[in-house]
């Protein structure tokens, strides 16, 4: 079943019609959700329609999102692959009526629909790649890249993953365009004071994937507390790994210095970004050939609030963080190196301030409107190719 919201006023039929396909969209939380919505809202050169799953709170979100959105409802008991199949089928059905000139698939699971729409209507297809999905479904990633007119990858690391998956499955990817993720930059980013007697280290991210490094933070924390006893680690986000992490914190004797806040509102998350001394997310490369962090929007979000970051020296963080300029990159598997970087920023306010200021400047150069301009150029280029052949 497809539910739709009326197209907002001011849309002009003169712009190219774009159908953005995504299995991840607000109000559901997550990085792809943010990327999908921010781009859909900022692509001013297109008449954009988003096709996304129905979810709790979707009707209220869509009413204020500024984007024409079609929602696909599915039975709650339907397994994940069946829901994705239903979403692809709905996309093809809607495309036959909307007749888009271009599709933008925000996840490889939507690439079958994009390919089918191209065959049925002649619409060009552009594919977005993040990272984790490539390692999880390399054959589908190779299919998506080879069937797209062009692809957008969020980092050089992600580009390498696409090329590797394509070569392994005998496919030739189309042109890959590296465009990092963006961020929202608040006008007021003045820091709040720490809670009395505390020095806050903040991590923002769902607690679902081990590669995010929450466990590494816990193992580094005793070393941090030995030198900065007033430190506390605050975790914004929730997920299935939380109980095991809470048990690990207790086992390491640091639970008194750890606060798992769970899922919070954007407003509360932003308050913690203003309050924190630094943001740390030491993502690592997962075992078994799976991909890890494709970029790490949280590093840009930290910069938007003038906060220095500590990140792993692997994967997409290499594109998102400039070592010694906007943050410190460390071996994410080494608790001692992680602890030393955190302590250094907690103790050296001049260094932390300089890195935070550089991070703010970097965030201002990577706002969503800036990113959307680059994405729009790729989309228009794909359309130009449809005119020339």
C-alpha positions as MATLAB code, in Angstrom:
seq = 'XXXXXXXXXXXXXXXXXXXXXXXXXXXXXXXXXXXXXXXXXXXXXXXXXXXXXXXXXXXXXXXXXXXXXXXXXXXXXXXXXXXXXXXXXXXXXXXXXXXXXXXXXXXXXXXXXXXXXXXXXXXXXXXXXXXXXXXXXXXXXXXXXXXXXXXXXXXXXXXXXXXXXXXXXXXXXXXXXXXXXXXXXXXXXXXXXXXXXXXXXXXXXXXXXXXXXXXXXXXXXXXXXXXXXXXXXXXXXXXXXXXXXXXXXXXXXXXXXXXXXXXXXXXXXXXXXXXXXXXXXXXXXXXXXXXXXXXXXXXXXXXXXXXXXXXXXXXXXXXXXXXXXXXXXXXXXXXXXXXXXXXXXXXXXXXXXXXXXXXXXXXXXXXXXXXXXXXXXXXXXXXXXXXXX';
ca = [
       0.000    0.000    0.000;
       1.357    3.454   -0.904;
       0.429    6.539    1.066;
       1.224    9.924   -0.391;
       1.464   13.491    0.772;
       0.292   16.262   -1.553;
       3.074   18.014   -3.430;
       4.022   21.256   -1.657;
       3.215   24.535   -3.332;
       5.754   26.253   -5.506;
       6.883   23.150   -7.392;
       7.470   23.786  -11.052;
       6.841   21.210  -13.715;
       9.717   22.694  -15.749;
      12.417   21.026  -13.688;
      13.593   17.462  -14.384;
      11.592   14.854  -12.486;
      13.676   12.942   -9.931;
      12.491    9.866   -8.039;
      14.602    9.284   -4.938;
      14.394    5.679   -3.720;
      15.382    4.858   -0.166;
      14.697    2.119    2.388;
      15.946    4.490    5.117;
      14.206    7.798    5.750;
      13.214    9.942    8.722;
      11.710    9.913   11.204;
      13.586    6.597   11.547;
      17.070    7.374   12.925;
      20.352    6.773   11.128;
      22.948    8.234    8.796;
      21.399    7.170    5.480;
      18.086    8.559    6.702;
      19.699   11.957    7.275;
      21.527   11.952    3.925;
      18.368   10.989    2.028;
      16.218   13.717    3.530;
      18.791   16.511    3.450;
      19.527   15.879   -0.218;
      15.869   15.551   -1.184;
      15.157   18.896    0.486;
      18.165   20.682   -1.019;
      18.107   19.513   -4.665;
      16.538   22.724   -5.917;
      17.127   21.958   -9.580;
      14.783   18.956   -9.602;
      11.139   18.201   -9.049;
      11.837   15.562   -6.437;
       9.621   12.784   -5.169;
      10.827   10.463   -2.408;
       9.624    6.880   -2.137;
      10.293    5.420    1.317;
       8.813    2.924    3.802;
       6.020    3.904    6.126;
       7.096    4.236    9.751;
       5.819    5.504   13.074;
       5.524    9.273   12.993;
       6.009    9.454    9.211;
       2.808   11.377    8.489;
       3.734   14.187   10.870;
       7.315   14.304    9.604;
       6.260   14.412    5.953;
       3.789   17.210    6.607;
       6.671   19.500    7.580;
       9.566   18.071    5.550;
       9.165   20.254    2.464;
       9.559   17.193    0.236;
       6.896   15.303   -1.697;
       6.962   11.846   -0.116;
       5.289    8.576   -1.037;
       5.189    6.021    1.754;
       4.977    2.268    1.240;
       3.270    0.386    4.065;
       3.901   -3.298    4.700;
       2.558   -5.841    7.211;
       4.490   -5.714   10.451;
       5.275   -9.434   10.377;
       6.774   -9.283    6.884;
      10.494  -10.254    6.949;
      13.106   -7.747    5.853;
      13.790   -9.122    2.340;
      10.060   -9.240    1.609;
       9.652   -5.618    2.733;
      12.485   -4.586    0.423;
      10.870   -6.538   -2.408;
       7.595   -4.748   -1.775;
       9.382   -1.394   -1.776;
      11.050   -2.173   -5.112;
       7.737   -3.251   -6.633;
       6.036   -0.085   -5.407;
       8.850    1.999   -6.875;
       8.399    0.447  -10.303;
       4.633    0.901  -10.150;
       4.902    4.545   -9.112;
       7.527    5.254  -11.748;
       5.142    4.124  -14.464;
       2.838    6.962  -13.388;
       5.381    9.618  -12.402;
       7.616    9.024  -15.451;
      10.794   10.308  -13.777;
      13.685   11.327  -15.974;
      16.130   10.182  -13.314;
      16.235    7.922  -10.263;
      18.568    8.331   -7.304;
      18.900    5.071   -5.366;
      20.165    5.802   -1.867;
      20.945    2.164   -1.020;
      21.913   -0.807   -3.159;
      18.789   -2.718   -2.109;
      16.853   -0.268   -4.298;
      19.076   -0.844   -7.338;
      16.816   -3.568   -8.812;
      13.979   -1.036   -8.965;
      16.254    1.618  -10.460;
      17.406   -0.826  -13.156;
      13.834   -1.919  -13.897;
      12.650    1.683  -14.111;
      15.476    2.437  -16.535;
      14.386   -0.426  -18.781;
      10.707    0.480  -18.579;
      10.890    4.268  -18.918;
      14.392    5.130  -20.100;
      15.102    7.047  -16.886;
      18.777    7.352  -16.023;
      19.889    5.905  -12.689;
      22.388    7.283  -10.177;
      23.449    5.054   -7.275;
      24.629    6.165   -3.810;
      27.170    4.045   -1.917;
      28.007    4.317    1.774;
      30.228    1.366    2.821;
      28.739   -1.239    5.127;
      26.209   -2.431    2.558;
      28.964   -3.210    0.033;
      30.660   -5.733    2.291;
      27.331   -7.234    3.294;
      26.080   -7.652   -0.312;
      29.057   -7.452   -2.694;
      27.241   -9.077   -5.630;
      24.339   -6.649   -5.353;
      26.803   -3.762   -5.003;
      28.510   -4.829   -8.226;
      25.119   -5.034   -9.948;
      24.146   -1.583   -8.704;
      27.394    0.033   -9.841;
      27.352   -1.577  -13.282;
      23.711   -0.657  -13.965;
      23.997    2.976  -12.881;
      24.762    5.799  -15.277;
      26.910    7.233  -12.480;
      27.542    6.479   -8.819;
      28.219    8.681   -5.822;
      30.502    7.330   -3.096;
      30.903    9.060    0.258;
      34.683    8.524    0.538;
      37.751    7.196   -1.244;
      37.485    4.159    1.011;
      33.971    3.500   -0.279;
      35.144    3.942   -3.874;
      37.738    1.226   -3.300;
      35.099   -1.103   -1.912;
      32.897   -0.594   -4.984;
      35.792   -1.289   -7.354;
      36.784   -4.388   -5.403;
      33.226   -5.797   -5.348;
      32.797   -5.076   -9.051;
      36.068   -6.775  -10.013;
      35.269   -9.807   -7.865;
      31.972  -10.318   -9.683;
      33.146   -9.484  -13.177;
      31.331   -6.169  -13.441;
      32.499   -2.805  -14.688;
      31.271    0.094  -12.523;
      30.244    3.336  -14.148;
      31.837    6.633  -13.218;
      32.367    7.029   -9.450;
      32.083   10.508   -7.951;
      33.477   10.993   -4.431;
      31.216   13.353   -2.493;
      31.497   13.334    1.279;
      28.480   13.706    3.517;
      27.322   17.029    4.886;
      26.052   18.491    8.109;
      23.696   21.089    9.519;
      25.585   24.005   11.044;
      23.895   25.903   13.892;
      24.281   29.662   14.088;
      24.615   29.443   17.864;
      27.294   26.902   18.727;
      28.509   28.542   21.931;
      29.534   25.826   24.391;
      27.629   25.093   27.558;
      29.601   24.575   30.714;
      30.302   21.006   31.726;
      28.373   19.624   34.630;
      30.192   20.675   37.803;
      33.292   18.569   38.284;
      32.900   16.657   34.996;
      34.774   16.597   31.677;
      32.479   15.122   29.057;
      33.566   12.822   26.236;
      30.680   12.287   23.834;
      29.864    9.505   21.380;
      26.849    9.786   19.077;
      25.676    6.761   17.125;
      23.428    3.751   17.177;
      24.730    0.868   19.282;
      24.156   -1.785   16.646;
      27.501   -2.351   14.930;
      30.595   -3.443   16.829;
      32.876   -1.605   14.417;
      31.693    1.743   15.822;
      34.120    1.192   18.696;
      31.938    1.585   21.788;
      33.771   -1.354   23.357;
      37.120    0.245   22.576;
      35.989    3.392   24.365;
      35.172    1.368   27.463;
      38.558   -0.338   27.431;
      40.285    3.019   27.096;
      38.240    4.655   29.843;
      40.142    3.247   32.872;
      43.328    4.724   31.394;
      41.606    8.056   30.842;
      40.208    8.139   34.380;
      43.640    7.428   35.833;
      44.809   10.792   34.462;
      41.532   12.740   34.300;
      39.399   11.403   37.191;
      36.573   13.853   36.496;
      36.027   12.535   32.963;
      32.714   10.978   31.978;
      31.718    9.193   28.782;
      28.231   10.052   27.514;
      26.686    7.889   24.790;
      23.802    9.174   22.669;
      22.079    6.383   20.740;
      20.601    2.996   21.411;
      20.713   -0.510   20.039;
      21.010   -4.212   20.662;
      24.618   -4.039   21.918;
      23.778   -1.739   24.802;
      23.225   -4.450   27.475;
      26.595   -6.081   26.757;
      28.320   -2.700   26.872;
      26.676   -1.845   30.177;
      27.909   -5.198   31.536;
      31.423   -4.478   30.237;
      31.409   -1.055   31.904;
      30.514   -2.678   35.210;
      33.130   -5.385   34.733;
      35.823   -2.778   34.071;
      34.727   -0.763   37.102;
      33.961    2.373   35.102;
      30.157    2.323   35.150;
      30.165    5.316   37.522;
      31.712    7.378   34.694;
      29.460    6.155   31.874;
      26.017    7.424   30.871;
      24.008    5.615   28.211;
      21.287    8.112   27.288;
      19.595    5.980   24.635;
      17.746    7.571   21.737;
      17.175   11.276   22.399;
      15.660   14.185   20.519;
      17.784   16.235   18.151;
      17.552   19.105   20.592;
      18.971   17.067   23.473;
      21.713   15.616   21.256;
      22.694   19.136   20.243;
      22.826   20.232   23.881;
      25.302   17.454   24.578;
      27.354   18.478   21.534;
      27.574   21.967   23.033;
      28.433   20.624   26.471;
      31.085   18.057   25.502;
      34.827   18.709   25.515;
      35.335   16.378   22.564;
      33.601   13.765   20.428;
      35.120   10.298   20.104;
      34.081    7.464   17.798;
      37.017    5.128   17.108;
      35.458    3.105   14.283;
      37.511    0.171   13.049;
      37.401   -2.201   10.104;
      35.179   -5.200   10.847;
      36.475   -8.742   10.516;
      35.347  -11.106    7.787;
      35.689   -8.743    4.850;
      32.778   -6.518    5.854;
      33.068   -2.778    5.416;
      33.031   -0.287    8.259;
      32.500    3.459    8.527;
      31.938    4.929    5.089;
      32.352    8.516    6.253;
      31.039    9.355    9.724;
      28.640   12.295    9.741;
      29.169   12.628   13.485;
      32.689   13.949   12.871;
      31.262   16.838   10.849;
      28.492   17.356   13.414;
      31.158   17.692   16.101;
      32.966   20.273   13.995;
      29.733   22.195   13.511;
      29.771   22.770   17.268;
      33.486   23.547   17.386;
      34.431   20.245   19.014;
      37.628   18.316   18.287;
      37.243   14.634   17.485;
      39.092   11.384   18.079;
      38.566    8.823   15.324;
      40.056    5.610   13.976;
      42.762    5.966   11.340;
      40.978    3.660    8.898;
      38.026    3.639    6.514;
      35.950    6.687    5.718;
      37.202    8.625    8.742;
      40.323    9.356    6.694;
      38.130   11.527    4.448;
      36.078   13.047    7.270;
      38.864   13.930    9.746;
      42.132   15.729    9.038;
      44.670   14.407   11.545;
      46.147   17.213   13.620;
      43.831   19.743   11.966;
      40.232   18.881   12.891;
      40.914   15.945   15.193;
      43.250   13.132   16.122;
      43.366    9.807   14.269;
      44.507    6.765   16.228;
      44.704    3.004   15.898;
      41.116    2.095   16.862;
      42.215   -1.327   18.130;
      44.706    0.172   20.632;
      43.036    1.307   23.882;
      46.264    2.985   25.035;
      46.540    5.122   21.881;
      42.861    5.991   22.148;
      43.177    6.965   25.809;
      46.273    9.078   25.165;
      44.509   11.049   22.425;
      41.473   11.679   24.626;
      43.597   12.738   27.606;
      45.659   15.025   25.379;
      42.551   16.899   24.250;
      41.082   17.047   27.766;
      44.298   18.496   29.178;
      45.407   20.761   26.319;
      42.682   23.366   25.917;
      44.699   25.306   23.321;
      45.000   22.238   21.072;
      41.356   21.280   21.596;
      40.261   24.834   20.762;
      42.360   24.973   17.599;
      41.122   21.626   16.323;
      37.550   22.566   17.174;
      37.828   25.876   15.303;
      39.243   24.103   12.263;
      36.437   21.574   12.521;
      33.893   24.390   12.522;
      35.436   25.875    9.366;
      35.416   22.444    7.728;
      31.752   21.932    8.636;
      30.844   25.310    7.150;
      32.412   24.169    3.877;
      30.404   20.934    3.937;
      26.873   22.035    4.736;
      24.078   20.114    3.032;
      23.447   22.864    0.460;
      27.124   22.651   -0.580;
      26.921   18.862   -0.824;
      23.629   19.062   -2.715;
      25.223   21.336   -5.327;
      27.825   18.674   -6.059;
      25.234   15.887   -6.119;
      23.045   17.960   -8.417;
      25.939   18.356  -10.850;
      26.296   14.559  -11.033;
      22.553   14.146  -11.581;
      22.487   16.754  -14.343;
      25.498   15.095  -15.933;
      23.613   11.797  -15.990;
      20.710   13.529  -17.720;
      23.058   15.081  -20.284;
      24.307   11.602  -21.093;
      20.729   10.506  -21.751;
      20.414   13.268  -24.325;
      23.680   12.464  -26.076;
      23.343    8.717  -26.079;
];
